[in-house]
Every structure is written in C-alpha cells, then in structure tokens.
Amino acid sequence: MIRDYEPGDEGEVVAVWRRASAVGHPFLEEEFLEREEQALRDVYL
C-alpha cells in the first residue's frame, strides 16, 4: 500500500526519481539531472 508523502521521505523519493530517470531517459546528462533534482526538492516537494 502506498501512503501519503511525509517530509522525512524526501531522500528516498528523490533517489527513486533519479533511478527512474536514468532508466527511462538514458540520454539525459548528469548535469541536467542534478539541476532537475534540485528543482524537484525546491518546487515539488
């Protein structure tokens, strides 16, 4: 069962996003993913 997001989940959520992005979009450069990771943290979480 999936539960609601809690602030303590941020690290794991970002890690899952990074792994999924690497698998789903292998053409994306590391620099781009780093910028988007920060945006994920700042804007969406």
CORCOR-V665611 format. One record per backbone hydrogen bond with DSSP energy under -1.0 kcal/mol. CO is the residue of the C=O (numbers start at 0). NH is the residue of the N-H. If there is no record, write none. Layout:
BEGIN
CO;NH, CO;NH
END
This chain:
BEGIN
5;8, 6;9, 8;12, 9;13, 10;14, 11;15, 12;16, 13;17, 14;18, 15;19, 16;20, 17;21, 18;22, 19;23, 20;24, 24;27, 28;32, 29;33, 30;34, 31;35, 32;36, 33;37, 34;38, 35;39, 36;40, 37;41, 38;42, 39;44
END
